[in-house]
């Protein structure tokens, strides 16, 4: 079991200067390396169809490219979840750092994951954070990578960006072919 994780917003308290009102975590689950490779191949095929040369990153793409990407990828995405923490309304438990608590809420929403071999997270290597994530999520290995070199992290970025967008703008602003993705959204409580 391989997991790919990306975040949207920041985990700081909402009253801190520049902090977002929400923080979201998206986790893409692949049964094994073959499924991860299959998703990457579909994404690479889509790249030429969309005439997109850069990294698939929600914040860097025009809205029409974002939605076309998701409409084409949605049929092959077998398992993912996005957890949103509305910092104005919910106080998280304090056992772990807020970003790890939201990751844990996201992981707990999968009903078929008992343990995972590896979670790959977009970010810089941090031994203390990796250890905390390994303990909180019960994964054997935590790997930090930059998303430009990992197609599955780019998918996780697009999924968490999409759900954060749909939450802020409302599902009426989402193309009809993507409304079924709302079932993958969870709220931290």
N, C-alpha and C positions, 0 to 999 in steps of 0.2 A: 504494500500500500504506500503510495507516494502522495504527498500533499504539497500544494503550492499556495503560498499566502501573500496577500498584499493588503495594504491599509489605505484608507482615505480619511482626510482630516488629520487632527492631531489629538493625542490623549491628554493634553493639558486641560486644566479646569477652565470652564467657559468664562470666568471672570478675569482670567489672565489676558494680558494685552496680546491681541492677534490670534487668540485661540478660537477654534471653530466651535459651533454649538453642538456638533456631533462628531463621533469617531466611528468608523466602520472598518470591519475586517472581512475580507473575502477569502475563502479557502476552496480551491479546486482539488478534487480527489481523483486520482488515477489508480486503478486496480494494480497496475504494474508498469514496468518500463515500456512494454509494447503499446499500452493504451496511451501513455504520455507521448510516445513517438508518433502514434496515429493522429493525435490531436495537433501536434506540431506540423505534421505533413498537410493536414487540412488547412491550417492557418497559413502555411506558406503558399499553398495553391490559391488561397483567397487574396493574398497580397498582390499577385499579378492581376487578378480580376478587378480589384479596387484601384489599381494603379497607385498603390501606396508603397513608398520605398523606406520610410522610417520605421521606428519602433511603434508597435501598437500600444499606445499609451493614451488613456482617456483624456488627460489634461492637454495633450499636444495635438489632438486630432479635431478637425471640423465635425460638427454634430452629424452631418449626413454620412460621413465615413464611419463614425462610431456606430450609428444605428445599422448601416449596411453590414458592418462587421458582425454585429450581434445577431442580426437576422440570419446570416449565413452560418454562423457558428452554433447557434442555439440547438439545432437538431442533433449535433454530435456531442454536446456537453451532457455526459451521463450523470455526473454527481458534483454539485457544489452548493455552498451556502454563503450567505452574507449576513453578518450580525451588525446591527446598528445600535450604538449607545447614544441616546439623546441625553446629553449632559445637563440639560435644563431640568429634566424630569426624574432622572434615575441616579441614585447614588450606588456605586459599585461596592462590592465587598473589598476589603483592604488586604486580603492575604497575599495577593500578587499585585504587581504594577498594573495600572488600568489597561494598557494595551494587551497585556497577557490575560487579564480577566475577560476582555472582549474576545480574544482568540479562543479561550476556554469555552465561552458561551457559544461561539460559532461551532467548535468541535463537538460540543455536547448536543447540538441540533442534528447531527448525522445519526441515524439509527442503525447504520450498518458498519460503523468503524469501532472496533474493539481496541485495536492497536495499529499503529502505523510505523513503517520502517524509517521513513524520512519525511521531514517537512522542510521545504525550501522557502525562504523568506526573502523578499526584496529588501536589501539593506547591507550595511557594513558589518563585518565580523565583530562580535561582542561576546566574549566567553561567559560573562556573568548572565547576560540576557539569554544566551543559548541554554545555559544550565537551568534557568528559571522556566523557560518554555518547555524544555524536555520534561521537567518535573510536573508542571501544570497540565501538559497535554498527554503525557504518557507516550511520547514518541522516542524511538531509539536514537535518532540522529537529527540534529538541527543544523541546517546549512544556510548560510547567508550568501546571497548572490545578487548581482546587479541584473535588473530585468532585461537590459538590452541584449544579454547573452542567453536568455532563457525564455523560449516561446511560451511555456506554460505560465511563467510569472506574468508575461504580458497579457495572457488570457485572464488571469486572476485580477490584474489591474483593470482591465476592461469591465469585468463583472462587478467589482466593487464600485467602480466609477459610475456604472450604469445604475446600480441600485441606489447609490447616494443621490444621483441626479433624479431618479424617479421619485424618491422620497421627498426631495426638496421641491420639485416642480409639479408633482402629482402624476398619477398613472395615466391620466387623460392626455398628457403630453408625450406619451410613449407610443411608438407605432404599434398597431393592432397585433402584428406578428410577434410581439415580445411580451404581451400581457401575461402569458402563462409563466414567465420567469418569476413573477411575484411570489410564487409558492416557495422559492428558495430564500426569501427574506425572513430574518428573525430579529426580534427586538430584545435587547438586554433588559432584564428586569431585576 
